[in-house]
Amino acid sequence: MNPSDALVRPPFPDESARVAAILKSAPPLPGASLLALVRERPVERIAAVLAWRADAGELRFVIANAGPAAACWPPLLDRLAELAAENGAGKCVFGAPVGRAEPAFALLENAGFRIGGTDRNFHLPAAGAHRRVAALYDKIRDRIPPGWRVTDLADADPVAISALVLPHALMNPTQFQRAWSGGGPERIDERLSGAIYDNAGLLACMLASRRGADIFVEAECCRPADRPARMLANVLLIKHLFAAAGEDFAGFYLFKADESAHRQTANTALRLGGEELPPAHRMVREISSR
């Protein structure tokens, strides 16, 4: 596609079906505004869509393309600085982590984006995992303290959850707020996520969200310092997650981990037969205030 034959504009109402079909290939970004890259010749047709949303000083965005990414992405990426300035955003953040081998990484890097952080993730196929957890639960069920109670997060107090999560460096306050009440793909699923309470209050929690066909475990932490109690809590939270996902769930469980803050989630994934994925990078571009 020749850049001179393309136009960037908001999509028209009668193009909504085409836009929705193209956006299926990108991570969801609820509440986003849209710009379309329109190929004008030989016939006018949308080739790519930029979905963006200004949030807490950041302009978060995703791009989905029906034509070649190398031709479709640059004209849309060129509009980001203008959109950020108009909406008081100091940085642009791509809406999903990207591996170095993915075409999006080079396209973003060429547009001035740099690695703003790296995620270490493990994936665990649902097939067989439910059976392993059921076997683990059978081994430990007699050791579970009678005062422990497992629930989802539908009625959980966000202040109590954040007080448990934030000191463990699992998430920063902005990430937690976005996960708890934001409209993006990282928003937790209250039914999948779980908490354990004892007579003293909140004992442990696991925050999980749906990412397309998969389920992503963002954070897991436990108040007790002793290893046996943490192990019991871990099995109960995983059992809750798997039960909420259902026996028919056929995707992957993705576990966020690193060498310190997220070691528990890595250990969980490995113990259940998971494998580590290539590093995924969060791509960020700082926008000059000039």
ROTIKE-716744 format. One record per residue (C-alpha): residue number from 1; residue in three letters; x, y, z. Coordinates in steps of 0.2 Angstrom, whole numbers, plus 2048, in hexadecimal, padded with zeros to 3 digits. Example, Ala and Ser with C-alpha at 12.3 -4.5 7.8 and 13.67 -1.06 7.14 Angstrom:
# residues 2
n = 1 res = ALA east = 83E north = 7EA up = 827
n = 2 res = SER east = 844 north = 7FB up = 824
***
This chain:
# residues 290
n = 1 res = MET east = 800 north = 800 up = 800
n = 2 res = ASN east = 807 north = 811 up = 7FB
n = 3 res = PRO east = 806 north = 81E up = 809
n = 4 res = SER east = 800 north = 82B up = 7FD
n = 5 res = ASP east = 7F1 north = 820 up = 7F9
n = 6 res = ALA east = 7EC north = 81F up = 80C
n = 7 res = LEU east = 7E2 north = 82A up = 817
n = 8 res = VAL east = 7E1 north = 82B up = 82A
n = 9 res = ARG east = 7D0 north = 82F up = 831
n = 10 res = PRO east = 7C2 north = 82A up = 83D
n = 11 res = PRO east = 7B8 north = 81B up = 836
n = 12 res = PHE east = 7A7 north = 81F up = 830
n = 13 res = PRO east = 798 north = 817 up = 838
n = 14 res = ASP east = 794 north = 80C up = 829
n = 15 res = GLU east = 7A6 north = 805 up = 82B
n = 16 res = SER east = 7A3 north = 7FE up = 83D
n = 17 res = ALA east = 7A2 north = 7EC up = 837
n = 18 res = ARG east = 7B2 north = 7ED up = 82E
n = 19 res = VAL east = 7BB north = 7F6 up = 83D
n = 20 res = ALA east = 7B4 north = 7E9 up = 849
n = 21 res = ALA east = 7BB north = 7DB up = 83E
n = 22 res = ILE east = 7CC north = 7E2 up = 83D
n = 23 res = LEU east = 7CD north = 7E6 up = 850
n = 24 res = LYS east = 7CA north = 7D3 up = 854
n = 25 res = SER east = 7DD north = 7D1 up = 851
n = 26 res = ALA east = 7E2 north = 7DD up = 85E
n = 27 res = PRO east = 7E1 north = 7DD up = 871
n = 28 res = PRO east = 7D1 north = 7E5 up = 877
n = 29 res = LEU east = 7D1 north = 7F7 up = 87D
n = 30 res = PRO east = 7C0 north = 7FC up = 883
n = 31 res = GLY east = 7BA north = 80E up = 882
n = 32 res = ALA east = 7C7 north = 812 up = 874
n = 33 res = SER east = 7C6 north = 81F up = 867
n = 34 res = LEU east = 7CA north = 819 up = 855
n = 35 res = LEU east = 7D3 north = 81E up = 846
n = 36 res = ALA east = 7D3 north = 815 up = 836
n = 37 res = LEU east = 7E1 north = 814 up = 828
n = 38 res = VAL east = 7D7 north = 814 up = 818
n = 39 res = ARG east = 7DE north = 80E up = 808
n = 40 res = GLU east = 7D7 north = 819 up = 7FA
n = 41 res = ARG east = 7DC north = 810 up = 7EB
n = 42 res = PRO east = 7D6 north = 806 up = 7E1
n = 43 res = VAL east = 7C7 north = 806 up = 7EC
n = 44 res = GLU east = 7C5 north = 80F up = 7FD
n = 45 res = ARG east = 7C7 north = 802 up = 80B
n = 46 res = ILE east = 7CD north = 802 up = 81D
n = 47 res = ALA east = 7DE north = 7F9 up = 81F
n = 48 res = ALA east = 7E2 north = 7FC up = 831
n = 49 res = VAL east = 7DA north = 803 up = 841
n = 50 res = LEU east = 7E2 north = 80C up = 850
n = 51 res = ALA east = 7D9 north = 80B up = 860
n = 52 res = TRP east = 7DF north = 817 up = 86D
n = 53 res = ARG east = 7DA north = 81D up = 87F
n = 54 res = ALA east = 7E2 north = 82B up = 88A
n = 55 res = ASP east = 7E3 north = 825 up = 89C
n = 56 res = ALA east = 7ED north = 82C up = 8AB
n = 57 res = GLY east = 7F9 north = 836 up = 8A0
n = 58 res = GLU east = 7FC north = 827 up = 894
n = 59 res = LEU east = 7F5 north = 824 up = 882
n = 60 res = ARG east = 7F2 north = 812 up = 881
n = 61 res = PHE east = 7EF north = 80B up = 870
n = 62 res = VAL east = 7EE north = 7FB up = 865
n = 63 res = ILE east = 7EF north = 7F9 up = 852
n = 64 res = ALA east = 7E6 north = 7EC up = 848
n = 65 res = ASN east = 7EA north = 7EA up = 835
n = 66 res = ALA east = 7E2 north = 7E1 up = 827
n = 67 res = GLY east = 7F0 north = 7E6 up = 81B
n = 68 res = PRO east = 803 north = 7E4 up = 81D
n = 69 res = ALA east = 808 north = 7EA up = 82E
n = 70 res = ALA east = 818 north = 7F3 up = 827
n = 71 res = ALA east = 80D north = 7FE up = 81C
n = 72 res = CYS east = 7FE north = 800 up = 828
n = 73 res = TRP east = 806 north = 804 up = 838
n = 74 res = PRO east = 812 north = 813 up = 835
n = 75 res = PRO east = 804 north = 81F up = 830
n = 76 res = LEU east = 7FA north = 81B up = 83F
n = 77 res = LEU east = 80A north = 81C up = 84B
n = 78 res = ASP east = 80D north = 82D up = 844
n = 79 res = ARG east = 7FD north = 834 up = 84B
n = 80 res = LEU east = 801 north = 82F up = 85D
n = 81 res = ALA east = 80B north = 83E up = 862
n = 82 res = GLU east = 7FD north = 849 up = 85C
n = 83 res = LEU east = 7F0 north = 83F up = 865
n = 84 res = ALA east = 7FA north = 83F up = 875
n = 85 res = ALA east = 7FD north = 852 up = 875
n = 86 res = GLU east = 7EA north = 855 up = 872
n = 87 res = ASN east = 7E6 north = 84A up = 881
n = 88 res = GLY east = 7F3 north = 84F up = 88E
n = 89 res = ALA east = 7FD north = 83E up = 88D
n = 90 res = GLY east = 80F north = 83E up = 890
n = 91 res = LYS east = 812 north = 82D up = 888
n = 92 res = CYS east = 80B north = 821 up = 87C
n = 93 res = VAL east = 80A north = 80E up = 882
n = 94 res = PHE east = 806 north = 800 up = 876
n = 95 res = GLY east = 7F8 north = 7F6 up = 87D
n = 96 res = ALA east = 800 north = 7E5 up = 87E
n = 97 res = PRO east = 812 north = 7DE up = 882
n = 98 res = VAL east = 81C north = 7DA up = 872
n = 99 res = GLY east = 829 north = 7CD up = 86F
n = 100 res = ARG east = 839 north = 7D2 up = 865
n = 101 res = ALA east = 834 north = 7C5 up = 857
n = 102 res = GLU east = 823 north = 7CD up = 854
n = 103 res = PRO east = 822 north = 7D9 up = 845
n = 104 res = ALA east = 81A north = 7E6 up = 851
n = 105 res = PHE east = 82A north = 7E8 up = 85B
n = 106 res = ALA east = 834 north = 7EE up = 84C
n = 107 res = LEU east = 826 north = 7FA up = 847
n = 108 res = LEU east = 824 north = 801 up = 858
n = 109 res = GLU east = 837 north = 803 up = 85A
n = 110 res = ASN east = 839 north = 80C up = 849
n = 111 res = ALA east = 82B north = 818 up = 84F
n = 112 res = GLY east = 835 north = 81D up = 85F
n = 113 res = PHE east = 82F north = 811 up = 86B
n = 114 res = ARG east = 83A north = 809 up = 878
n = 115 res = ILE east = 839 north = 7FB up = 884
n = 116 res = GLY east = 830 north = 801 up = 894
n = 117 res = GLY east = 830 north = 7F1 up = 89D
n = 118 res = THR east = 831 north = 7DE up = 89A
n = 119 res = ASP east = 825 north = 7D1 up = 89F
n = 120 res = ARG east = 82A north = 7BF up = 8A3
n = 121 res = ASN east = 81B north = 7B4 up = 8A0
n = 122 res = PHE east = 818 north = 7A1 up = 8A1
n = 123 res = HIS east = 80A north = 798 up = 898
n = 124 res = LEU east = 800 north = 789 up = 89E
n = 125 res = PRO east = 7F4 north = 77F up = 892
n = 126 res = ALA east = 7E4 north = 77C up = 89B
n = 127 res = ALA east = 7E4 north = 76A up = 894
n = 128 res = GLY east = 7EA north = 760 up = 8A3
n = 129 res = ALA east = 7ED north = 76E up = 8AF
n = 130 res = HIS east = 7DC north = 76C up = 8B7
n = 131 res = ARG east = 7DF north = 75A up = 8BA
n = 132 res = ARG east = 7F0 north = 75E up = 8C3
n = 133 res = VAL east = 7E8 north = 76B up = 8CE
n = 134 res = ALA east = 7DB north = 75F up = 8D3
n = 135 res = ALA east = 7E8 north = 753 up = 8D8
n = 136 res = LEU east = 7F2 north = 760 up = 8E2
n = 137 res = TYR east = 7E2 north = 765 up = 8EB
n = 138 res = ASP east = 7DE north = 753 up = 8F0
n = 139 res = LYS east = 7EF north = 752 up = 8F8
n = 140 res = ILE east = 7EE north = 762 up = 902
n = 141 res = ARG east = 7DB north = 764 up = 906
n = 142 res = ASP east = 7DD north = 75D up = 918
n = 143 res = ARG east = 7EA north = 76A up = 91C
n = 144 res = ILE east = 7DF north = 779 up = 918
n = 145 res = PRO east = 7DB north = 783 up = 927
n = 146 res = PRO east = 7C8 north = 782 up = 92B
n = 147 res = GLY east = 7C8 north = 795 up = 92C
n = 148 res = TRP east = 7CD north = 798 up = 91A
n = 149 res = ARG east = 7C0 north = 79E up = 90E
n = 150 res = VAL east = 7C2 north = 7A0 up = 8FB
n = 151 res = THR east = 7B8 north = 7AC up = 8F1
n = 152 res = ASP east = 7B9 north = 7B6 up = 8E1
n = 153 res = LEU east = 7BB north = 7C8 up = 8E1
n = 154 res = ALA east = 7AA north = 7CE up = 8DD
n = 155 res = ASP east = 7A8 north = 7D6 up = 8EE
n = 156 res = ALA east = 7BA north = 7D8 up = 8F3
n = 157 res = ASP east = 7C1 north = 7E8 up = 8FA
n = 158 res = PRO east = 7CD north = 7F0 up = 8EE
n = 159 res = VAL east = 7D6 north = 7F9 up = 8FC
n = 160 res = ALA east = 7D9 north = 7E8 up = 905
n = 161 res = ILE east = 7DF north = 7E0 up = 8F4
n = 162 res = SER east = 7EB north = 7EE up = 8F0
n = 163 res = ALA east = 7F2 north = 7EE up = 902
n = 164 res = LEU east = 7F7 north = 7DC up = 8FF
n = 165 res = VAL east = 7FD north = 7DD up = 8ED
n = 166 res = LEU east = 806 north = 7ED up = 8EC
n = 167 res = PRO east = 813 north = 7EA up = 8FA
n = 168 res = HIS east = 819 north = 7DA up = 8F0
n = 169 res = ALA east = 81D north = 7E5 up = 8E1
n = 170 res = LEU east = 812 north = 7DB up = 8D6
n = 171 res = MET east = 80A north = 7EA up = 8CF
n = 172 res = ASN east = 80C north = 7FD up = 8D1
n = 173 res = PRO east = 7FD north = 808 up = 8D6
n = 174 res = THR east = 7F9 north = 80D up = 8C5
n = 175 res = GLN east = 7F9 north = 7FB up = 8BE
n = 176 res = PHE east = 7EE north = 7F5 up = 8CD
n = 177 res = GLN east = 7E1 north = 803 up = 8CA
n = 178 res = ARG east = 7E1 north = 7FF up = 8B7
n = 179 res = ALA east = 7DF north = 7EC up = 8BB
n = 180 res = TRP east = 7D1 north = 7EF up = 8C8
n = 181 res = SER east = 7C6 north = 7FC up = 8C0
n = 182 res = GLY east = 7CD north = 800 up = 8AF
n = 183 res = GLY east = 7C5 north = 7FC up = 89E
n = 184 res = GLY east = 7D4 north = 7F4 up = 896
n = 185 res = PRO east = 7D9 north = 7E2 up = 893
n = 186 res = GLU east = 7E2 north = 7E1 up = 8A3
n = 187 res = ARG east = 7D3 north = 7E4 up = 8AE
n = 188 res = ILE east = 7D1 north = 7D5 up = 8B9
n = 189 res = ASP east = 7C2 north = 7C9 up = 8B8
n = 190 res = GLU east = 7BA north = 7C9 up = 8C9
n = 191 res = ARG east = 7B3 north = 7B7 up = 8C6
n = 192 res = LEU east = 7C4 north = 7B0 up = 8C1
n = 193 res = SER east = 7CE north = 7B9 up = 8CE
n = 194 res = GLY east = 7CE north = 7B2 up = 8E0
n = 195 res = ALA east = 7D1 north = 7B7 up = 8F2
n = 196 res = ILE east = 7D4 north = 7AD up = 902
n = 197 res = TYR east = 7CE north = 7B3 up = 913
n = 198 res = ASP east = 7D2 north = 7AD up = 924
n = 199 res = ASN east = 7CC north = 7B4 up = 935
n = 200 res = ALA east = 7D9 north = 7C2 up = 934
n = 201 res = GLY east = 7D2 north = 7C8 up = 923
n = 202 res = LEU east = 7DA north = 7C7 up = 911
n = 203 res = LEU east = 7E7 north = 7B9 up = 911
n = 204 res = ALA east = 7EB north = 7B7 up = 8FE
n = 205 res = CYS east = 7E5 north = 7BC up = 8ED
n = 206 res = MET east = 7E7 north = 7B9 up = 8DA
n = 207 res = LEU east = 7E3 north = 7C5 up = 8CD
n = 208 res = ALA east = 7DE north = 7BE up = 8BC
n = 209 res = SER east = 7D7 north = 7C5 up = 8AC
n = 210 res = ARG east = 7D1 north = 7BF up = 89B
n = 211 res = ARG east = 7DD north = 7C3 up = 88C
n = 212 res = GLY east = 7D4 north = 7BD up = 87C
n = 213 res = ALA east = 7D2 north = 7AA up = 87D
n = 214 res = ASP east = 7DF north = 7A9 up = 88C
n = 215 res = ILE east = 7DF north = 7AD up = 89F
n = 216 res = PHE east = 7EC north = 7B8 up = 8A6
n = 217 res = VAL east = 7F2 north = 7B7 up = 8B8
n = 218 res = GLU east = 7F8 north = 7C8 up = 8BC
n = 219 res = ALA east = 7FD north = 7C6 up = 8CE
n = 220 res = GLU east = 7FC north = 7BA up = 8DD
n = 221 res = CYS east = 802 north = 7BD up = 8EF
n = 222 res = CYS east = 7FF north = 7B6 up = 900
n = 223 res = ARG east = 800 north = 7BE up = 911
n = 224 res = PRO east = 808 north = 7AF up = 91B
n = 225 res = ALA east = 81B north = 7AE up = 919
n = 226 res = ASP east = 81D north = 79C up = 91D
n = 227 res = ARG east = 81E north = 791 up = 90D
n = 228 res = PRO east = 811 north = 784 up = 912
n = 229 res = ALA east = 803 north = 791 up = 914
n = 230 res = ARG east = 808 north = 799 up = 903
n = 231 res = MET east = 807 north = 788 up = 8FB
n = 232 res = LEU east = 7F6 north = 784 up = 901
n = 233 res = ALA east = 7F0 north = 796 up = 8FC
n = 234 res = ASN east = 7F7 north = 794 up = 8EB
n = 235 res = VAL east = 7EE north = 783 up = 8E8
n = 236 res = LEU east = 7DE north = 78A up = 8EE
n = 237 res = LEU east = 7DF north = 79A up = 8E3
n = 238 res = ILE east = 7E4 north = 790 up = 8D3
n = 239 res = LYS east = 7D6 north = 784 up = 8D7
n = 240 res = HIS east = 7CA north = 793 up = 8D8
n = 241 res = LEU east = 7D1 north = 79A up = 8C7
n = 242 res = PHE east = 7CF north = 789 up = 8BE
n = 243 res = ALA east = 7BD north = 786 up = 8C5
n = 244 res = ALA east = 7B8 north = 798 up = 8BF
n = 245 res = ALA east = 7C0 north = 795 up = 8AE
n = 246 res = GLY east = 7B6 north = 785 up = 8AC
n = 247 res = GLU east = 7BB north = 773 up = 8A6
n = 248 res = ASP east = 7B7 north = 778 up = 894
n = 249 res = PHE east = 7C4 north = 786 up = 894
n = 250 res = ALA east = 7D1 north = 781 up = 886
n = 251 res = GLY east = 7DD north = 790 up = 886
n = 252 res = PHE east = 7EC north = 794 up = 88F
n = 253 res = TYR east = 7EF north = 79B up = 8A1
n = 254 res = LEU east = 7FC north = 7A8 up = 8A0
n = 255 res = PHE east = 806 north = 7AC up = 8B0
n = 256 res = LYS east = 810 north = 7BC up = 8B2
n = 257 res = ALA east = 821 north = 7BA up = 8BB
n = 258 res = ASP east = 832 north = 7C1 up = 8BE
n = 259 res = GLU east = 841 north = 7BC up = 8C9
n = 260 res = SER east = 83A north = 7C5 up = 8D9
n = 261 res = ALA east = 829 north = 7CC up = 8D9
n = 262 res = HIS east = 820 north = 7BE up = 8D0
n = 263 res = ARG east = 82A north = 7AE up = 8D4
n = 264 res = GLN east = 81A north = 7A6 up = 8DB
n = 265 res = THR east = 811 north = 7A7 up = 8CB
n = 266 res = ALA east = 820 north = 7A0 up = 8C1
n = 267 res = ASN east = 821 north = 792 up = 8CE
n = 268 res = THR east = 80F north = 78E up = 8CC
n = 269 res = ALA east = 80F north = 78D up = 8B9
n = 270 res = LEU east = 81F north = 782 up = 8B9
n = 271 res = ARG east = 818 north = 776 up = 8C6
n = 272 res = LEU east = 808 north = 774 up = 8BB
n = 273 res = GLY east = 812 north = 770 up = 8AB
n = 274 res = GLY east = 813 north = 782 up = 8A4
n = 275 res = GLU east = 821 north = 789 up = 89A
n = 276 res = GLU east = 82A north = 79A up = 899
n = 277 res = LEU east = 826 north = 7A5 up = 88A
n = 278 res = PRO east = 832 north = 7B1 up = 881
n = 279 res = PRO east = 833 north = 7C2 up = 88A
n = 280 res = ALA east = 826 north = 7CE up = 885
n = 281 res = HIS east = 82A north = 7E1 up = 885
n = 282 res = ARG east = 81F north = 7F0 up = 88A
n = 283 res = MET east = 822 north = 7FD up = 87C
n = 284 res = VAL east = 821 north = 80F up = 881
n = 285 res = ARG east = 825 north = 820 up = 879
n = 286 res = GLU east = 827 north = 82F up = 883
n = 287 res = ILE east = 81F north = 83F up = 87B
n = 288 res = SER east = 828 north = 84F up = 87C
n = 289 res = SER east = 81E north = 85E up = 884
n = 290 res = ARG east = 825 north = 86A up = 877
***
